[in-house]
Structure formats: structure tokens, C-alpha cells
Amino acid sequence: MIPARSAIPPKYHPLLDWYEREYAPQRGLKPEADPLLALRGSGRELWADEHADQYVRRLREGWE
């Protein structure tokens, strides 16, 4: 969460600039540009016809 520039004294504006330059996420990135976000939705066919709880129960069958 970044404070509004107008909500802080001007002497701290360079800190906002520094944060935005060094640490703020880049806006406009497509999910495909992030390898983890690109995985979103993959494997959904594994449980498409099964409730999530039932799917997990089935996976855990036979665990001791």
C-alpha cells in the first residue's frame, strides 16, 4: 500500500519515487510474463467433474 503523494509532506516524496522505482510491481505486466501466474488454471481438468473436497479425499486414500 502506497500513501497518496498529497497525503505526505513534500520532503518525503523522494522516498515514494525510490520505492516506486525499486520495489513497486510493474503495472501492465501480462500474467504470461510471470511464470507462476502463467500456471493459473492449469490442471483444472483433473478435478473438473469433482468437488474439491472429494478430489483431495480421493488423493489421500491409502495414506497412513
Sine and cosine of phi, psi and omega as CSV:
sin_phi,cos_phi,sin_psi,cos_psi,sin_omega,cos_omega
0.00,0.00,0.78,-0.62,-0.03,-1.00
-0.92,-0.38,0.75,-0.66,0.03,-1.00
-0.93,0.36,0.45,-0.89,0.07,-1.00
-0.92,0.39,0.68,-0.73,-0.02,-1.00
-0.82,0.57,-0.61,0.79,-0.02,-1.00
-0.95,0.32,-0.24,0.97,-0.05,-1.00
-1.00,-0.02,-0.08,1.00,-0.01,-1.00
-0.82,-0.57,0.41,-0.91,0.00,-1.00
-0.88,0.47,0.56,-0.83,-0.02,-1.00
-0.82,0.57,-0.48,0.87,-0.03,-1.00
-0.90,0.43,-0.29,0.96,0.01,-1.00
-0.99,-0.13,-0.04,1.00,0.00,-1.00
-0.86,0.51,-0.61,0.80,0.07,-1.00
-0.86,0.51,-0.51,0.86,0.06,-1.00
-0.92,0.39,-0.64,0.77,0.07,-1.00
-0.89,0.45,-0.68,0.74,0.03,-1.00
-0.86,0.50,-0.71,0.71,0.01,-1.00
-0.88,0.48,-0.72,0.69,0.00,-1.00
-0.88,0.47,-0.73,0.68,-0.02,-1.00
-0.89,0.46,-0.59,0.80,-0.02,-1.00
-0.96,0.29,-0.66,0.75,-0.14,-0.99
-1.00,-0.09,-0.55,0.84,-0.18,-0.98
-0.82,-0.57,-0.40,0.92,-0.05,-1.00
-0.92,0.39,0.66,-0.75,0.03,-1.00
-0.89,0.45,0.57,-0.82,0.02,-1.00
-0.96,0.30,0.77,-0.63,0.03,-1.00
-0.99,0.13,0.48,-0.88,0.06,-1.00
1.00,0.05,0.03,1.00,0.06,-1.00
-0.94,0.34,0.68,-0.73,0.07,-1.00
-0.99,0.15,0.54,-0.84,0.02,-1.00
-0.82,0.57,-0.51,0.86,-0.01,-1.00
-0.91,0.42,-0.38,0.93,-0.01,-1.00
-0.96,0.28,-0.35,0.94,0.03,-1.00
-0.97,-0.24,0.87,-0.49,-0.07,-1.00
-0.86,0.51,-0.55,0.83,0.01,-1.00
-0.96,0.27,-0.67,0.74,0.02,-1.00
-0.93,0.38,-0.47,0.88,0.01,-1.00
-0.92,0.40,-0.36,0.93,0.01,-1.00
-0.98,0.19,-0.17,0.99,-0.05,-1.00
-0.81,0.58,0.81,-0.58,0.04,-1.00
1.00,0.01,-0.22,0.97,0.00,-1.00
-0.93,0.36,0.63,-0.78,0.00,-1.00
1.00,0.08,0.03,1.00,-0.05,-1.00
-0.89,0.46,-0.41,0.91,0.03,-1.00
-0.92,0.38,-0.31,0.95,0.01,-1.00
-0.91,0.42,-0.56,0.83,-0.04,-1.00
-0.81,-0.58,0.36,0.93,-0.07,-1.00
-0.86,0.50,-0.60,0.80,-0.06,-1.00
-0.97,-0.24,0.30,0.95,-0.11,-0.99
-0.64,-0.76,0.67,-0.75,0.06,-1.00
-0.90,0.43,0.55,-0.84,-0.07,-1.00
-0.83,0.55,-0.67,0.74,0.00,-1.00
-0.90,0.44,-0.65,0.76,0.03,-1.00
-0.91,0.42,-0.63,0.78,0.02,-1.00
-0.87,0.49,-0.73,0.68,-0.01,-1.00
-0.91,0.41,-0.67,0.74,0.05,-1.00
-0.84,0.54,-0.70,0.71,-0.01,-1.00
-0.90,0.44,-0.64,0.77,0.04,-1.00
-0.90,0.43,-0.54,0.84,-0.06,-1.00
-1.00,0.06,-0.11,0.99,0.03,-1.00
-0.84,0.54,0.72,-0.69,0.04,-1.00
1.00,0.01,-0.13,0.99,0.07,-1.00
-0.94,0.33,0.57,-0.82,0.03,-1.00
-0.86,-0.51,0.00,0.00,0.00,0.00
